[in-house]
């Protein structure tokens, strides 16, 4: 009995000590928040808090002023009409790459659809149609009055005309084969793909001669023509090349030189080429590479310059 009474007394004492300790900690916290003896709040007097806030106001005001001054200097060094780094100093290093459409999902380069199910290729033709809307004649006309009709230009444009953009007429240049009314060939299992060169400021293509023509173009007679950047697509392995079927191009010789150079002209539209895969085998995945050819275009598989890669599968 004595042992039990002693244990109870010890437990009671510990309980009182713990309760007193909690009260003491709470009292210390309240005293830290506000000390009535000297009027401190969170350990600082009103004067100390005022000095602290004044310091940070001045500090951030000076920081904002310095940032504004640097941005002002930066923007005064920029030109609104041309990039600061051009030529060999630019990121593209005077070697254009290519892009393609349709690409409704930027995370993949696969063009796959079922020809019997319109819902499977509807996003593809919508993506192409939306892209071509920027090339409609009425849009180009209303946007600027500085577009020129270059239908009579057969070679390069004169230097004096470089400040004006040539109108890219999709009806004349791309023809009436790959059109939305015919689902750009997707319903027939003959899909059309748009190719576009990346823009490089002040870049001019250089033409081949018969003596400097690369072997890839010699093996495709009729594809190359002077004053054109030639486009050639093919399967990346023998099986792809054997079963991909005929490939047609609109315009047939590629990108004409008259649409270069790009100088940020008002209303400028990059030239396009439609590639039509006329009879690819169904239920087969094709790995396709399209290359562009000019004397000053180099092909780099790693950097993807001078070419574009995508996959095609028609179910």
PyMOL commands that set and color helices and strands:
alter all, ss='L'
color gray80, all
select helices_A, chain A and resi 2-33+46-76+87-89+118-135+137-143+159-161+170-174+180-185+215-218+238-243+257-259
alter helices_A, ss='H'
color red, helices_A
select strands_A, chain A and resi 34-35+40-41+98-101+110-113+147-148+165-166+192-197+228-235+247-250+255-256+272-277+286-293+307-314
alter strands_A, ss='S'
color yellow, strands_A
deselect
rebuild
show_as cartoon
